Amino acid sequence: MFALSTVTMPAIETTVDALTRAWLRSQVKILAGSTPVSDEYARQIGADGYSKNANEAAGRANRQLTQADH
């Protein structure tokens, strides 16, 4: 999930919380990122990782999926 401004950052945390309340959090991996988001913020809200842009996020997701297949 990516926030385009600090105003939209809380929506990432809201989504993480909603997935947790619905007992779905363990079934998904969440990467948080973009310009206003930091690695520290991603950890604070319970995301599984951080990436600074969509290209980096795609690479991280691909690596995790590849590792999971082995």
Rosetta blueprint (number, residue, H / E / L):
1 M L
2 F E
3 A L
4 L L
5 S L
6 T L
7 V L
8 T L
9 M H
10 P H
11 A H
12 I H
13 E H
14 T H
15 T H
16 V H
17 D H
18 A H
19 L H
20 T H
21 R H
22 A L
23 W L
24 L L
25 R H
26 S H
27 Q H
28 V L
29 K L
30 I L
31 L E
32 A E
33 G E
34 S L
35 T L
36 P L
37 V L
38 S L
39 D H
40 E H
41 Y H
42 A H
43 R H
44 Q H
45 I L
46 G L
47 A L
48 D L
49 G E
50 Y E
51 S E
52 K L
53 N L
54 A H
55 N H
56 E H
57 A H
58 A H
59 G H
60 R H
61 A H
62 N H
63 R H
64 Q H
65 L H
66 T H
67 Q H
68 A H
69 D H
70 H L
